Amino acid sequence: MSRVRAGKLVFQDPVLLCGVVYLLLYFDASGFLRLGLLAAVLHELGHIFVYCIQQRQLPVIEVTMTGFCMHTAGEKLSPRQRLVLAAAGPAVNFVLAGVWALRLAQAATIRGSAFWAANLLTGLFNLLPIPPLDGAKVLFSLLPDRMYDTMLRYERI
């Protein structure tokens, strides 16, 4: 596996990543994949924004074939900070879905409906209580610190 680092961004297997994304976008006739990727990027920007507010610095972000991963290991976050950080991504998706639902009530378009659906599905999927998704992190943040640390060790598996 090759890694390329550009400041706080780490790309794992960048040639393969770019090739796969290129092929997927090339064959995306409906444009739904583009909207889904936009919803996923906005979701991650929600996490990054909250992290920057909490820690006053940018996190290290790893981009892989399966998505984005924000490295916060070794940083001491309070349970409340962990909860807000985990909920920020789905919250962005739900806010965007709500805004688009209001917009669709005035003038419905296929692309608008697809963007609404992409945000709603991204937010709901990430709230599943399965590690490493945000839903599991929300549940883990409600645990005492000692149990939280134990759960994080198993999350990597």
C-alpha atoms as a printed R data frame, in Angstrom:
    type eleno elety resid chain resno       x      y       z
1   ATOM     1    CA   MET     A     1   0.000  0.000   0.000
2   ATOM     2    CA   SER     A     2   1.306  3.398  -0.875
3   ATOM     3    CA   ARG     A     3   0.506  6.548   1.035
4   ATOM     4    CA   VAL     A     4   0.826 10.113  -0.117
5   ATOM     5    CA   ARG     A     5   0.723 12.902   2.429
6   ATOM     6    CA   ALA     A     6  -0.263 16.468   1.563
7   ATOM     7    CA   GLY     A     7  -0.217 18.476   4.779
8   ATOM     8    CA   LYS     A     8  -2.988 17.118   6.999
9   ATOM     9    CA   LEU     A     9  -4.418 14.936   4.200
10  ATOM    10    CA   VAL     A    10  -3.194 11.371   3.804
11  ATOM    11    CA   PHE     A    11  -4.201  9.456   0.673
12  ATOM    12    CA   GLN     A    12  -4.001  5.676   0.828
13  ATOM    13    CA   ASP     A    13  -3.358  4.113  -2.610
14  ATOM    14    CA   PRO     A    14  -4.005  7.393  -4.473
15  ATOM    15    CA   VAL     A    15  -3.572  5.981  -7.983
16  ATOM    16    CA   LEU     A    16  -6.097  3.212  -7.374
17  ATOM    17    CA   LEU     A    17  -8.426  5.662  -5.583
18  ATOM    18    CA   CYS     A    18  -8.347  8.165  -8.443
19  ATOM    19    CA   GLY     A    19  -8.789  5.420 -11.034
20  ATOM    20    CA   VAL     A    20 -11.822  3.917  -9.324
21  ATOM    21    CA   VAL     A    21 -13.432  7.322  -8.703
22  ATOM    22    CA   TYR     A    22 -12.794  8.288 -12.337
23  ATOM    23    CA   LEU     A    23 -14.439  5.104 -13.641
24  ATOM    24    CA   LEU     A    24 -17.410  5.436 -11.319
25  ATOM    25    CA   LEU     A    25 -17.980  9.050 -12.292
26  ATOM    26    CA   TYR     A    26 -17.477  8.267 -15.988
27  ATOM    27    CA   PHE     A    27 -20.251  5.676 -15.941
28  ATOM    28    CA   ASP     A    28 -22.551  7.703 -13.653
29  ATOM    29    CA   ALA     A    29 -25.148  8.624 -16.259
30  ATOM    30    CA   SER     A    30 -27.795  9.603 -13.716
31  ATOM    31    CA   GLY     A    31 -25.536 11.906 -11.708
32  ATOM    32    CA   PHE     A    32 -26.742 10.325  -8.455
33  ATOM    33    CA   LEU     A    33 -23.238  9.161  -7.549
34  ATOM    34    CA   ARG     A    34 -21.949 12.720  -7.860
35  ATOM    35    CA   LEU     A    35 -24.678 13.923  -5.515
36  ATOM    36    CA   GLY     A    36 -23.940 11.058  -3.123
37  ATOM    37    CA   LEU     A    37 -20.252 11.968  -3.081
38  ATOM    38    CA   LEU     A    38 -21.175 15.590  -2.456
39  ATOM    39    CA   ALA     A    39 -23.397 14.529   0.467
40  ATOM    40    CA   ALA     A    40 -20.541 12.408   1.866
41  ATOM    41    CA   VAL     A    41 -18.019 15.248   1.563
42  ATOM    42    CA   LEU     A    42 -20.424 17.695   3.235
43  ATOM    43    CA   HIS     A    43 -20.974 15.116   5.978
44  ATOM    44    CA   GLU     A    44 -17.232 14.910   6.629
45  ATOM    45    CA   LEU     A    45 -16.896 18.698   6.504
46  ATOM    46    CA   GLY     A    46 -19.426 18.824   9.351
47  ATOM    47    CA   HIS     A    47 -17.127 16.649  11.463
48  ATOM    48    CA   ILE     A    48 -14.062 18.678  10.479
49  ATOM    49    CA   PHE     A    49 -15.781 21.992  11.249
50  ATOM    50    CA   VAL     A    50 -16.811 20.861  14.739
51  ATOM    51    CA   TYR     A    51 -13.340 19.420  15.377
52  ATOM    52    CA   CYS     A    52 -11.724 22.722  14.362
53  ATOM    53    CA   ILE     A    53 -14.025 24.615  16.719
54  ATOM    54    CA   GLN     A    54 -13.294 22.224  19.591
55  ATOM    55    CA   GLN     A    55  -9.536 21.768  19.131
56  ATOM    56    CA   ARG     A    56  -8.551 24.955  17.271
57  ATOM    57    CA   GLN     A    57  -6.562 22.953  14.708
58  ATOM    58    CA   LEU     A    58  -7.154 20.795  11.657
59  ATOM    59    CA   PRO     A    59  -7.262 17.035  12.160
60  ATOM    60    CA   VAL     A    60  -5.263 14.521  10.147
61  ATOM    61    CA   ILE     A    61  -7.671 13.159   7.534
62  ATOM    62    CA   GLU     A    62  -7.033  9.883   5.759
63  ATOM    63    CA   VAL     A    63  -8.776  9.296   2.435
64  ATOM    64    CA   THR     A    64  -9.184  5.626   1.532
65  ATOM    65    CA   MET     A    65 -11.268  3.536  -0.843
66  ATOM    66    CA   THR     A    66 -13.928  3.184   1.841
67  ATOM    67    CA   GLY     A    67 -14.156  6.851   2.770
68  ATOM    68    CA   PHE     A    68 -12.658  9.454   5.048
69  ATOM    69    CA   CYS     A    69 -11.161  8.857   8.477
70  ATOM    70    CA   MET     A    70 -10.348 11.604  10.956
71  ATOM    71    CA   HIS     A    71  -7.480 10.663  13.273
72  ATOM    72    CA   THR     A    72  -8.126 11.886  16.795
73  ATOM    73    CA   ALA     A    73  -6.175  9.205  18.681
74  ATOM    74    CA   GLY     A    74  -4.269 10.485  21.674
75  ATOM    75    CA   GLU     A    75  -6.408 13.601  22.038
76  ATOM    76    CA   LYS     A    76  -8.440 13.936  25.179
77  ATOM    77    CA   LEU     A    77 -12.028 14.785  24.325
78  ATOM    78    CA   SER     A    78 -14.779 15.075  26.892
79  ATOM    79    CA   PRO     A    79 -17.826 12.821  26.457
80  ATOM    80    CA   ARG     A    80 -19.833 15.848  25.342
81  ATOM    81    CA   GLN     A    81 -17.193 16.787  22.752
82  ATOM    82    CA   ARG     A    82 -17.162 13.196  21.453
83  ATOM    83    CA   LEU     A    83 -20.949 13.191  21.177
84  ATOM    84    CA   VAL     A    84 -21.097 16.518  19.329
85  ATOM    85    CA   LEU     A    85 -18.233 15.505  17.040
86  ATOM    86    CA   ALA     A    86 -19.881 12.172  16.154
87  ATOM    87    CA   ALA     A    87 -23.304 13.750  15.592
88  ATOM    88    CA   ALA     A    88 -22.024 16.654  13.474
89  ATOM    89    CA   GLY     A    89 -21.837 14.743  10.179
90  ATOM    90    CA   PRO     A    90 -25.357 13.286  10.255
91  ATOM    91    CA   ALA     A    91 -26.660 16.638  11.523
92  ATOM    92    CA   VAL     A    92 -25.269 18.378   8.430
93  ATOM    93    CA   ASN     A    93 -26.964 15.795   6.206
94  ATOM    94    CA   PHE     A    94 -30.299 16.151   8.004
95  ATOM    95    CA   VAL     A    95 -30.170 19.958   7.877
96  ATOM    96    CA   LEU     A    96 -29.429 19.837   4.137
97  ATOM    97    CA   ALA     A    97 -32.217 17.281   3.619
98  ATOM    98    CA   GLY     A    98 -34.611 19.570   5.494
99  ATOM    99    CA   VAL     A    99 -33.608 22.614   3.473
100 ATOM   100    CA   TRP     A   100 -34.008 20.662   0.249
101 ATOM   101    CA   ALA     A   101 -37.392 19.314   1.359
102 ATOM   102    CA   LEU     A   102 -38.604 22.895   1.802
103 ATOM   103    CA   ARG     A   103 -37.120 23.812  -1.562
104 ATOM   104    CA   LEU     A   104 -38.742 20.797  -3.238
105 ATOM   105    CA   ALA     A   105 -42.121 21.851  -1.854
106 ATOM   106    CA   GLN     A   106 -41.815 24.996  -3.981
107 ATOM   107    CA   ALA     A   107 -40.300 23.505  -7.132
108 ATOM   108    CA   ALA     A   108 -39.602 19.797  -7.408
109 ATOM   109    CA   THR     A   109 -36.738 18.688  -9.641
110 ATOM   110    CA   ILE     A   110 -35.160 15.300 -10.169
111 ATOM   111    CA   ARG     A   111 -31.713 16.532  -9.130
112 ATOM   112    CA   GLY     A   112 -33.151 18.254  -6.061
113 ATOM   113    CA   SER     A   113 -34.973 15.067  -5.080
114 ATOM   114    CA   ALA     A   114 -31.781 13.057  -5.613
115 ATOM   115    CA   PHE     A   115 -29.757 15.477  -3.456
116 ATOM   116    CA   TRP     A   116 -32.424 15.296  -0.753
117 ATOM   117    CA   ALA     A   117 -32.350 11.481  -0.881
118 ATOM   118    CA   ALA     A   118 -28.538 11.340  -0.896
119 ATOM   119    CA   ASN     A   119 -28.341 13.491   2.226
120 ATOM   120    CA   LEU     A   120 -31.106 11.622   4.008
121 ATOM   121    CA   LEU     A   121 -29.571  8.221   3.204
122 ATOM   122    CA   THR     A   122 -26.051  9.338   4.131
123 ATOM   123    CA   GLY     A   123 -27.238 10.686   7.474
124 ATOM   124    CA   LEU     A   124 -29.356  7.626   8.282
125 ATOM   125    CA   PHE     A   125 -26.669  5.147   7.201
126 ATOM   126    CA   ASN     A   126 -24.037  6.846   9.351
127 ATOM   127    CA   LEU     A   127 -26.312  6.677  12.402
128 ATOM   128    CA   LEU     A   128 -26.335  2.877  12.348
129 ATOM   129    CA   PRO     A   129 -24.819  1.701  15.648
130 ATOM   130    CA   ILE     A   130 -22.081 -0.299  13.893
131 ATOM   131    CA   PRO     A   131 -18.410  0.586  14.397
132 ATOM   132    CA   PRO     A   132 -16.825  2.633  12.806
133 ATOM   133    CA   LEU     A   133 -19.987  4.544  11.816
134 ATOM   134    CA   ASP     A   134 -21.121  7.664  13.663
135 ATOM   135    CA   GLY     A   135 -24.035  5.904  15.377
136 ATOM   136    CA   ALA     A   136 -21.626  3.660  17.263
137 ATOM   137    CA   LYS     A   137 -19.509  6.662  18.232
138 ATOM   138    CA   VAL     A   138 -22.607  8.436  19.554
139 ATOM   139    CA   LEU     A   139 -23.449  5.378  21.676
140 ATOM   140    CA   PHE     A   140 -19.830  4.951  22.792
141 ATOM   141    CA   SER     A   141 -19.666  8.603  23.846
142 ATOM   142    CA   LEU     A   142 -22.381  7.886  26.411
143 ATOM   143    CA   LEU     A   143 -20.132  5.278  28.066
144 ATOM   144    CA   PRO     A   144 -17.627  6.058  30.830
145 ATOM   145    CA   ASP     A   145 -14.113  6.928  29.596
146 ATOM   146    CA   ARG     A   146 -12.632  3.557  30.501
147 ATOM   147    CA   MET     A   147 -15.281  1.626  28.557
148 ATOM   148    CA   TYR     A   148 -15.044  4.103  25.673
149 ATOM   149    CA   ASP     A   149 -11.308  3.454  25.324
150 ATOM   150    CA   THR     A   150 -11.930 -0.311  25.324
151 ATOM   151    CA   MET     A   151 -14.590 -0.012  22.623
152 ATOM   152    CA   LEU     A   152 -12.282  2.093  20.452
153 ATOM   153    CA   ARG     A   153  -9.650 -0.648  20.552
154 ATOM   154    CA   TYR     A   154 -12.206 -3.154  19.209
155 ATOM   155    CA   GLU     A   155 -13.486 -0.684  16.637
156 ATOM   156    CA   ARG     A   156 -10.302 -0.954  14.584
157 ATOM   157    CA   ILE     A   157 -10.865 -4.697  14.162
